[in-house]
Amino acid sequence: MGDIRWKKVLAKRVFEDGFHKWSEVKNEFHIELTEETYQKLIKLLDDALTFRIKDDVQIEGGITWELETSRYQWLKVRISTPEHETESRGYGGLLELGAFVEAQFP
């Protein structure tokens, strides 16, 4: 069989405001990544996946992040305001990943 190469695509979704409106996508963007950018993304994702899974902080009026990946196992998690007590909650890598993702979209 021939060499199969998968496209490396990064998706970003922006949802409507409000905690219970996760199914209402306001905007969705896709970009194809270079191999170098993809490898950096994988490294940052690995670093981001070290957060404490038993984090129970929920801040009303804060920003909720959603991370969905199939890097190891399929995972989809919503995190309330990772900027709050970032280091003690283990979200330093997530914020770094978020900044990297944001920088990829014009």
N, CA, C and O atoms as CSV, one atom per row, in Angstrom:
chain,resi,resn,atom,element,x,y,z
A,1,MET,N,N,0.841,-1.184,0.000
A,1,MET,CA,C,0.000,0.000,0.000
A,1,MET,C,C,0.878,1.236,0.000
A,1,MET,O,O,2.018,1.208,0.462
A,2,GLY,N,N,0.331,2.314,-0.523
A,2,GLY,CA,C,1.051,3.580,-0.588
A,2,GLY,C,C,1.132,4.247,0.770
A,2,GLY,O,O,0.513,3.812,1.741
A,3,ASP,N,N,1.896,5.292,0.810
A,3,ASP,CA,C,2.079,6.083,2.023
A,3,ASP,C,C,0.836,6.950,2.244
A,3,ASP,O,O,0.492,7.771,1.394
A,4,ILE,N,N,0.172,6.770,3.371
A,4,ILE,CA,C,-1.015,7.563,3.698
A,4,ILE,C,C,-0.584,8.707,4.615
A,4,ILE,O,O,0.022,8.486,5.663
A,5,ARG,N,N,-0.901,9.908,4.209
A,5,ARG,CA,C,-0.587,11.077,5.026
A,5,ARG,C,C,-1.901,11.751,5.427
A,5,ARG,O,O,-2.745,12.063,4.587
A,6,TRP,N,N,-2.043,11.961,6.707
A,6,TRP,CA,C,-3.240,12.607,7.221
A,6,TRP,C,C,-3.018,14.100,7.283
A,6,TRP,O,O,-1.933,14.565,7.630
A,7,LYS,N,N,-4.045,14.842,6.949
A,7,LYS,CA,C,-3.977,16.287,7.124
A,7,LYS,C,C,-4.010,16.577,8.614
A,7,LYS,O,O,-4.731,15.930,9.374
A,8,LYS,N,N,-3.238,17.537,9.009
A,8,LYS,CA,C,-3.210,17.951,10.406
A,8,LYS,C,C,-3.975,19.267,10.504
A,8,LYS,O,O,-3.476,20.328,10.128
A,9,VAL,N,N,-5.182,19.172,11.013
A,9,VAL,CA,C,-6.079,20.317,11.042
A,9,VAL,C,C,-6.386,20.679,12.489
A,9,VAL,O,O,-6.635,19.812,13.327
A,10,LEU,N,N,-6.362,21.973,12.760
A,10,LEU,CA,C,-6.708,22.502,14.076
A,10,LEU,C,C,-8.047,23.214,13.951
A,10,LEU,O,O,-8.246,24.024,13.046
A,11,ALA,N,N,-8.964,22.908,14.864
A,11,ALA,CA,C,-10.283,23.537,14.843
A,11,ALA,C,C,-10.457,24.385,16.095
A,11,ALA,O,O,-9.991,24.029,17.177
A,12,LYS,N,N,-11.126,25.493,15.928
A,12,LYS,CA,C,-11.452,26.369,17.057
A,12,LYS,C,C,-12.939,26.696,16.947
A,12,LYS,O,O,-13.419,27.138,15.903
A,13,ARG,N,N,-13.652,26.470,18.041
A,13,ARG,CA,C,-15.080,26.790,18.082
A,13,ARG,C,C,-15.325,27.867,19.135
A,13,ARG,O,O,-14.757,27.835,20.227
A,14,VAL,N,N,-16.168,28.800,18.785
A,14,VAL,CA,C,-16.609,29.828,19.726
A,14,VAL,C,C,-18.099,29.611,19.927
A,14,VAL,O,O,-18.876,29.618,18.971
A,15,PHE,N,N,-18.489,29.416,21.183
A,15,PHE,CA,C,-19.878,29.128,21.517
A,15,PHE,C,C,-20.600,30.400,21.947
A,15,PHE,O,O,-19.971,31.393,22.313
A,16,GLU,N,N,-21.905,30.354,21.897
A,16,GLU,CA,C,-22.716,31.462,22.402
A,16,GLU,C,C,-22.408,31.674,23.881
A,16,GLU,O,O,-21.998,30.745,24.577
A,17,ASP,N,N,-22.606,32.890,24.351
A,17,ASP,CA,C,-22.411,33.178,25.772
A,17,ASP,C,C,-23.422,32.421,26.607
A,17,ASP,O,O,-24.559,32.206,26.186
A,18,GLY,N,N,-23.002,32.024,27.785
A,18,GLY,CA,C,-23.923,31.353,28.693
A,18,GLY,C,C,-23.548,29.906,28.921
A,18,GLY,O,O,-23.206,29.184,27.985
A,19,PHE,N,N,-23.615,29.493,30.164
A,19,PHE,CA,C,-23.178,28.165,30.581
A,19,PHE,C,C,-23.919,27.040,29.873
A,19,PHE,O,O,-23.319,26.009,29.571
A,20,HIS,N,N,-25.191,27.210,29.606
A,20,HIS,CA,C,-25.999,26.113,29.058
A,20,HIS,C,C,-26.162,26.193,27.544
A,20,HIS,O,O,-27.065,25.562,26.995
A,21,LYS,N,N,-25.310,26.954,26.855
A,21,LYS,CA,C,-25.447,27.102,25.406
A,21,LYS,C,C,-24.295,26.440,24.662
A,21,LYS,O,O,-23.881,26.935,23.614
A,22,TRP,N,N,-23.773,25.342,25.174
A,22,TRP,CA,C,-22.614,24.687,24.565
A,22,TRP,C,C,-22.912,24.100,23.202
A,22,TRP,O,O,-21.984,23.867,22.428
A,23,SER,N,N,-24.146,23.856,22.884
A,23,SER,CA,C,-24.446,23.280,21.576
A,23,SER,C,C,-24.635,24.360,20.511
A,23,SER,O,O,-24.752,24.047,19.327
A,24,GLU,N,N,-24.666,25.617,20.920
A,24,GLU,CA,C,-24.890,26.721,19.986
A,24,GLU,C,C,-23.553,27.326,19.570
A,24,GLU,O,O,-23.030,28.222,20.233
A,25,VAL,N,N,-23.012,26.825,18.466
A,25,VAL,CA,C,-21.719,27.307,17.975
A,25,VAL,C,C,-21.928,28.626,17.249
A,25,VAL,O,O,-22.710,28.709,16.302
A,26,LYS,N,N,-21.229,29.645,17.697
A,26,LYS,CA,C,-21.326,30.968,17.088
A,26,LYS,C,C,-20.413,31.054,15.856
A,26,LYS,O,O,-20.821,31.567,14.814
A,27,ASN,N,N,-19.181,30.553,15.979
A,27,ASN,CA,C,-18.212,30.540,14.889
A,27,ASN,C,C,-17.377,29.274,14.980
A,27,ASN,O,O,-17.151,28.741,16.066
A,28,GLU,N,N,-16.926,28.803,13.835
A,28,GLU,CA,C,-16.009,27.665,13.806
A,28,GLU,C,C,-14.959,27.935,12.737
A,28,GLU,O,O,-15.279,28.353,11.624
A,29,PHE,N,N,-13.699,27.691,13.093
A,29,PHE,CA,C,-12.586,27.951,12.195
A,29,PHE,C,C,-11.716,26.701,12.096
A,29,PHE,O,O,-11.587,25.957,13.069
A,30,HIS,N,N,-11.123,26.466,10.933
A,30,HIS,CA,C,-10.216,25.340,10.725
A,30,HIS,C,C,-8.987,25.842,9.976
A,30,HIS,O,O,-9.099,26.648,9.052
A,31,ILE,N,N,-7.822,25.362,10.378
A,31,ILE,CA,C,-6.602,25.657,9.640
A,31,ILE,C,C,-5.785,24.377,9.524
A,31,ILE,O,O,-5.794,23.532,10.420
A,32,GLU,N,N,-5.080,24.249,8.407
A,32,GLU,CA,C,-4.179,23.119,8.231
A,32,GLU,C,C,-2.819,23.515,8.799
A,32,GLU,O,O,-2.335,24.620,8.554
A,33,LEU,N,N,-2.210,22.610,9.556
A,33,LEU,CA,C,-0.947,22.897,10.232
A,33,LEU,C,C,0.246,22.340,9.461
A,33,LEU,O,O,0.155,21.294,8.819
A,34,THR,N,N,1.357,23.054,9.536
A,34,THR,CA,C,2.600,22.512,9.024
A,34,THR,C,C,3.068,21.430,9.990
A,34,THR,O,O,2.582,21.357,11.119
A,35,GLU,N,N,3.991,20.602,9.566
A,35,GLU,CA,C,4.512,19.547,10.445
A,35,GLU,C,C,5.162,20.155,11.689
A,35,GLU,O,O,4.988,19.637,12.792
A,36,GLU,N,N,5.896,21.231,11.524
A,36,GLU,CA,C,6.566,21.883,12.662
A,36,GLU,C,C,5.545,22.425,13.665
A,36,GLU,O,O,5.697,22.241,14.873
A,37,THR,N,N,4.523,23.083,13.168
A,37,THR,CA,C,3.484,23.621,14.053
A,37,THR,C,C,2.723,22.495,14.737
A,37,THR,O,O,2.378,22.601,15.913
A,38,TYR,N,N,2.462,21.419,14.007
A,38,TYR,CA,C,1.765,20.265,14.578
A,38,TYR,C,C,2.583,19.650,15.722
A,38,TYR,O,O,2.026,19.332,16.773
A,39,GLN,N,N,3.868,19.483,15.533
A,39,GLN,CA,C,4.717,18.905,16.580
A,39,GLN,C,C,4.738,19.797,17.827
A,39,GLN,O,O,4.729,19.291,18.949
A,40,LYS,N,N,4.766,21.108,17.637
A,40,LYS,CA,C,4.717,22.039,18.778
A,40,LYS,C,C,3.371,21.911,19.490
A,40,LYS,O,O,3.310,21.906,20.720
A,41,LEU,N,N,2.296,21.809,18.711
A,41,LEU,CA,C,0.965,21.649,19.289
A,41,LEU,C,C,0.881,20.374,20.123
A,41,LEU,O,O,0.321,20.392,21.219
A,42,ILE,N,N,1.429,19.269,19.621
A,42,ILE,CA,C,1.417,17.992,20.343
A,42,ILE,C,C,2.171,18.116,21.663
A,42,ILE,O,O,1.710,17.609,22.685
A,43,LYS,N,N,3.313,18.777,21.653
A,43,LYS,CA,C,4.104,18.976,22.890
A,43,LYS,C,C,3.291,19.791,23.901
A,43,LYS,O,O,3.212,19.431,25.076
A,44,LEU,N,N,2.693,20.884,23.441
A,44,LEU,CA,C,1.890,21.722,24.337
A,44,LEU,C,C,0.661,20.972,24.855
A,44,LEU,O,O,0.282,21.135,26.015
A,45,LEU,N,N,0.040,20.157,24.010
A,45,LEU,CA,C,-1.108,19.364,24.439
A,45,LEU,C,C,-0.698,18.373,25.515
A,45,LEU,O,O,-1.400,18.216,26.514
A,46,ASP,N,N,0.430,17.706,25.322
A,46,ASP,CA,C,0.918,16.775,26.346
A,46,ASP,C,C,1.136,17.495,27.674
A,46,ASP,O,O,0.787,16.968,28.731
A,47,ASP,N,N,1.712,18.696,27.624
A,47,ASP,CA,C,1.926,19.480,28.846
A,47,ASP,C,C,0.596,19.897,29.475
A,47,ASP,O,O,0.465,19.924,30.699
A,48,ALA,N,N,-0.381,20.220,28.640
A,48,ALA,CA,C,-1.686,20.667,29.140
A,48,ALA,C,C,-2.460,19.535,29.804
A,48,ALA,O,O,-3.279,19.783,30.689
A,49,LEU,N,N,-2.213,18.300,29.390
A,49,LEU,CA,C,-2.975,17.163,29.917
A,49,LEU,C,C,-2.493,16.694,31.292
A,49,LEU,O,O,-2.842,15.594,31.719
A,50,THR,N,N,-1.714,17.495,31.977
A,50,THR,CA,C,-1.242,17.132,33.312
A,50,THR,C,C,-2.068,17.789,34.419
A,50,THR,O,O,-1.694,17.722,35.590
A,51,PHE,N,N,-3.186,18.423,34.060
A,51,PHE,CA,C,-3.998,19.104,35.072
A,51,PHE,C,C,-4.639,18.118,36.040
A,51,PHE,O,O,-4.733,16.921,35.765
A,52,ARG,N,N,-5.080,18.652,37.187
A,52,ARG,CA,C,-5.766,17.821,38.187
A,52,ARG,C,C,-7.196,17.549,37.724
A,52,ARG,O,O,-7.980,18.480,37.539
A,53,ILE,N,N,-7.523,16.310,37.543
A,53,ILE,CA,C,-8.844,15.943,37.049
A,53,ILE,C,C,-9.936,16.183,38.101
A,53,ILE,O,O,-11.106,16.334,37.751
A,54,LYS,N,N,-9.565,16.217,39.368
A,54,LYS,CA,C,-10.550,16.399,40.441
A,54,LYS,C,C,-10.689,17.860,40.860
A,54,LYS,O,O,-11.030,18.142,42.009
A,55,ASP,N,N,-10.434,18.777,39.956
A,55,ASP,CA,C,-10.602,20.207,40.220
A,55,ASP,C,C,-12.094,20.517,40.333
A,55,ASP,O,O,-12.859,20.222,39.415
A,56,ASP,N,N,-12.510,21.112,41.456
A,56,ASP,CA,C,-13.933,21.402,41.635
A,56,ASP,C,C,-14.231,22.897,41.697
A,56,ASP,O,O,-15.286,23.300,42.187
A,57,VAL,N,N,-13.308,23.719,41.203
A,57,VAL,CA,C,-13.517,25.165,41.204
A,57,VAL,C,C,-14.485,25.533,40.084
A,57,VAL,O,O,-14.281,25.171,38.925
A,58,GLN,N,N,-15.536,26.254,40.447
A,58,GLN,CA,C,-16.476,26.786,39.469
A,58,GLN,C,C,-16.741,28.231,39.841
A,58,GLN,O,O,-17.233,28.529,40.930
A,59,ILE,N,N,-16.412,29.113,38.931
A,59,ILE,CA,C,-16.533,30.540,39.212
A,59,ILE,C,C,-17.654,31.109,38.357
A,59,ILE,O,O,-17.585,31.084,37.129
A,60,GLU,N,N,-18.676,31.617,39.009
A,60,GLU,CA,C,-19.785,32.208,38.289
A,60,GLU,C,C,-19.306,33.474,37.600
A,60,GLU,O,O,-18.652,34.316,38.216
A,61,GLY,N,N,-19.626,33.603,36.344
A,61,GLY,CA,C,-19.209,34.785,35.588
A,61,GLY,C,C,-17.822,34.648,34.979
A,61,GLY,O,O,-17.371,35.545,34.266
A,62,GLY,N,N,-17.137,33.533,35.249
A,62,GLY,CA,C,-15.824,33.317,34.654
A,62,GLY,C,C,-15.958,32.738,33.260
A,62,GLY,O,O,-17.063,32.501,32.772
A,63,ILE,N,N,-14.838,32.519,32.637
A,63,ILE,CA,C,-14.816,31.942,31.296
A,63,ILE,C,C,-14.566,30.439,31.416
A,63,ILE,O,O,-13.659,30.007,32.127
A,64,THR,N,N,-15.369,29.658,30.725
A,64,THR,CA,C,-15.202,28.208,30.735
A,64,THR,C,C,-14.529,27.780,29.440
A,64,THR,O,O,-14.953,28.155,28.347
A,65,TRP,N,N,-13.478,26.992,29.583
A,65,TRP,CA,C,-12.766,26.451,28.429
A,65,TRP,C,C,-13.231,25.023,28.194
A,65,TRP,O,O,-13.557,24.303,29.137
A,66,GLU,N,N,-13.259,24.621,26.936
A,66,GLU,CA,C,-13.543,23.239,26.601
A,66,GLU,C,C,-12.357,22.706,25.797
A,66,GLU,O,O,-11.947,23.299,24.799
A,67,LEU,N,N,-11.824,21.594,26.246
A,67,LEU,CA,C,-10.718,20.935,25.552
A,67,LEU,C,C,-11.213,19.579,25.087
A,67,LEU,O,O,-11.704,18.776,25.880
A,68,GLU,N,N,-11.076,19.334,23.788
A,68,GLU,CA,C,-11.469,18.042,23.233
A,68,GLU,C,C,-10.292,17.510,22.432
A,68,GLU,O,O,-9.751,18.209,21.575
A,69,THR,N,N,-9.893,16.269,22.713
A,69,THR,CA,C,-8.748,15.680,22.041
A,69,THR,C,C,-8.890,14.164,21.975
A,69,THR,O,O,-9.587,13.549,22.782
A,70,SER,N,N,-8.222,13.589,21.010
A,70,SER,CA,C,-8.117,12.131,20.951
A,70,SER,C,C,-6.643,11.737,20.951
A,70,SER,O,O,-6.270,10.716,20.373
A,71,ARG,N,N,-5.820,12.533,21.589
A,71,ARG,CA,C,-4.366,12.321,21.617
A,71,ARG,C,C,-4.005,10.930,22.148
A,71,ARG,O,O,-3.216,10.218,21.526
A,72,TYR,N,N,-4.560,10.548,23.265
A,72,TYR,CA,C,-4.333,9.210,23.836
A,72,TYR,C,C,-5.645,8.448,23.853
A,72,TYR,O,O,-5.807,7.450,23.151
A,73,GLN,N,N,-6.563,8.919,24.645
A,73,GLN,CA,C,-7.944,8.438,24.649
A,73,GLN,C,C,-8.795,9.646,24.288
A,73,GLN,O,O,-8.344,10.785,24.409
A,74,TRP,N,N,-10.018,9.403,23.848
A,74,TRP,CA,C,-10.885,10.530,23.551
A,74,TRP,C,C,-11.223,11.221,24.863
A,74,TRP,O,O,-11.641,10.573,25.822
A,75,LEU,N,N,-11.042,12.528,24.905
A,75,LEU,CA,C,-11.267,13.297,26.119
A,75,LEU,C,C,-11.939,14.606,25.755
A,75,LEU,O,O,-11.539,15.290,24.813
A,76,LYS,N,N,-12.960,14.938,26.512
A,76,LYS,CA,C,-13.624,16.230,26.373
A,76,LYS,C,C,-13.899,16.717,27.783
A,76,LYS,O,O,-14.590,16.051,28.554
A,77,VAL,N,N,-13.363,17.871,28.116
A,77,VAL,CA,C,-13.496,18.382,29.470
A,77,VAL,C,C,-13.753,19.885,29.414
A,77,VAL,O,O,-13.217,20.584,28.554
A,78,ARG,N,N,-14.567,20.367,30.329
A,78,ARG,CA,C,-14.825,21.805,30.472
A,78,ARG,C,C,-14.196,22.274,31.773
A,78,ARG,O,O,-14.372,21.662,32.827
A,79,ILE,N,N,-13.465,23.365,31.677
A,79,ILE,CA,C,-12.700,23.856,32.817
A,79,ILE,C,C,-13.120,25.289,33.110
A,79,ILE,O,O,-13.075,26.150,32.231
A,80,SER,N,N,-13.523,25.538,34.340
A,80,SER,CA,C,-13.973,26.862,34.746
A,80,SER,C,C,-12.785,27.761,35.076
A,80,SER,O,O,-12.003,27.462,35.978
A,81,THR,N,N,-12.660,28.839,34.355
A,81,THR,CA,C,-11.693,29.908,34.599
A,81,THR,C,C,-10.308,29.380,34.986
A,81,THR,O,O,-9.905,29.509,36.142
A,82,PRO,N,N,-9.575,28.788,34.036
A,82,PRO,CA,C,-8.246,28.264,34.356
A,82,PRO,C,C,-7.246,29.340,34.770
A,82,PRO,O,O,-6.178,29.025,35.297
A,83,GLU,N,N,-7.584,30.607,34.535
A,83,GLU,CA,C,-6.703,31.704,34.958
A,83,GLU,C,C,-6.720,31.905,36.473
A,83,GLU,O,O,-5.830,32.556,37.020
A,84,HIS,N,N,-7.722,31.352,37.153
A,84,HIS,CA,C,-7.852,31.485,38.605
A,84,HIS,C,C,-7.014,30.400,39.290
A,84,HIS,O,O,-7.225,29.210,39.058
A,85,GLU,N,N,-6.064,30.816,40.131
A,85,GLU,CA,C,-5.188,29.885,40.855
A,85,GLU,C,C,-4.583,28.846,39.905
A,85,GLU,O,O,-4.589,27.645,40.171
A,86,THR,N,N,-4.070,29.351,38.805
A,86,THR,CA,C,-3.579,28.516,37.701
A,86,THR,C,C,-2.599,27.440,38.141
A,86,THR,O,O,-2.799,26.265,37.835
A,87,GLU,N,N,-1.559,27.814,38.841
A,87,GLU,CA,C,-0.506,26.851,39.182
A,87,GLU,C,C,-0.992,25.785,40.157
A,87,GLU,O,O,-0.697,24.604,39.978
A,88,SER,N,N,-1.734,26.189,41.185
A,88,SER,CA,C,-2.188,25.191,42.164
A,88,SER,C,C,-3.205,24.227,41.557
A,88,SER,O,O,-3.347,23.096,42.024
A,89,ARG,N,N,-3.906,24.669,40.527
A,89,ARG,CA,C,-4.882,23.808,39.856
A,89,ARG,C,C,-4.260,23.031,38.703
A,89,ARG,O,O,-4.900,22.143,38.140
A,90,GLY,N,N,-3.025,23.352,38.346
A,90,GLY,CA,C,-2.326,22.615,37.295
A,90,GLY,C,C,-2.672,23.027,35.880
A,90,GLY,O,O,-2.591,22.207,34.966
A,91,TYR,N,N,-3.058,24.289,35.675
A,91,TYR,CA,C,-3.495,24.736,34.355
A,91,TYR,C,C,-2.475,25.601,33.616
A,91,TYR,O,O,-2.822,26.237,32.621
A,92,GLY,N,N,-1.239,25.638,34.076
A,92,GLY,CA,C,-0.213,26.414,33.373
A,92,GLY,C,C,-0.049,25.950,31.931
A,92,GLY,O,O,0.018,26.771,31.016
A,93,GLY,N,N,0.014,24.642,31.728
A,93,GLY,CA,C,0.152,24.086,30.379
A,93,GLY,C,C,-1.065,24.353,29.509
A,93,GLY,O,O,-0.933,24.577,28.306
A,94,LEU,N,N,-2.248,24.332,30.110
A,94,LEU,CA,C,-3.469,24.609,29.354
A,94,LEU,C,C,-3.479,26.052,28.855
A,94,LEU,O,O,-3.859,26.312,27.713
A,95,LEU,N,N,-3.064,26.988,29.703
A,95,LEU,CA,C,-3.031,28.385,29.283
A,95,LEU,C,C,-2.008,28.594,28.169
A,95,LEU,O,O,-2.239,29.373,27.245
A,96,GLU,N,N,-0.880,27.897,28.261
A,96,GLU,CA,C,0.129,27.977,27.208
A,96,GLU,C,C,-0.421,27.415,25.898
A,96,GLU,O,O,-0.228,28.007,24.835
A,97,LEU,N,N,-1.101,26.282,25.974
A,97,LEU,CA,C,-1.727,25.690,24.797
A,97,LEU,C,C,-2.765,26.650,24.216
A,97,LEU,O,O,-2.817,26.849,23.002
A,98,GLY,N,N,-3.579,27.236,25.070
A,98,GLY,CA,C,-4.607,28.181,24.612
A,98,GLY,C,C,-4.019,29.374,23.888
A,98,GLY,O,O,-4.543,29.798,22.858
A,99,ALA,N,N,-2.935,29.920,24.418
A,99,ALA,CA,C,-2.279,31.064,23.775
A,99,ALA,C,C,-1.730,30.662,22.402
A,99,ALA,O,O,-1.823,31.424,21.441
A,100,PHE,N,N,-1.156,29.456,22.323
A,100,PHE,CA,C,-0.619,28.957,21.064
A,100,PHE,C,C,-1.736,28.783,20.032
A,100,PHE,O,O,-1.589,29.190,18.880
A,101,VAL,N,N,-2.842,28.184,20.446
A,101,VAL,CA,C,-3.972,27.982,19.539
A,101,VAL,C,C,-4.501,29.320,19.051
A,101,VAL,O,O,-4.731,29.494,17.855
A,102,GLU,N,N,-4.697,30.270,19.962
A,102,GLU,CA,C,-5.189,31.594,19.581
A,102,GLU,C,C,-4.271,32.250,18.562
A,102,GLU,O,O,-4.747,32.897,17.629
A,103,ALA,N,N,-2.966,32.093,18.725
A,103,ALA,CA,C,-1.986,32.711,17.821
A,103,ALA,C,C,-2.039,32.116,16.414
A,103,ALA,O,O,-1.562,32.744,15.469
A,104,GLN,N,N,-2.603,30.929,16.255
A,104,GLN,CA,C,-2.668,30.285,14.942
A,104,GLN,C,C,-3.794,30.852,14.073
A,104,GLN,O,O,-3.770,30.705,12.851
A,105,PHE,N,N,-4.772,31.495,14.699
A,105,PHE,CA,C,-5.921,32.015,13.972
A,105,PHE,C,C,-5.810,33.524,13.823
A,105,PHE,O,O,-5.580,34.231,14.804
A,106,PRO,N,N,-5.972,34.025,12.594
A,106,PRO,CA,C,-5.855,35.489,12.373
A,106,PRO,C,C,-6.977,36.255,13.036
A,106,PRO,O,O,-7.024,37.482,12.946
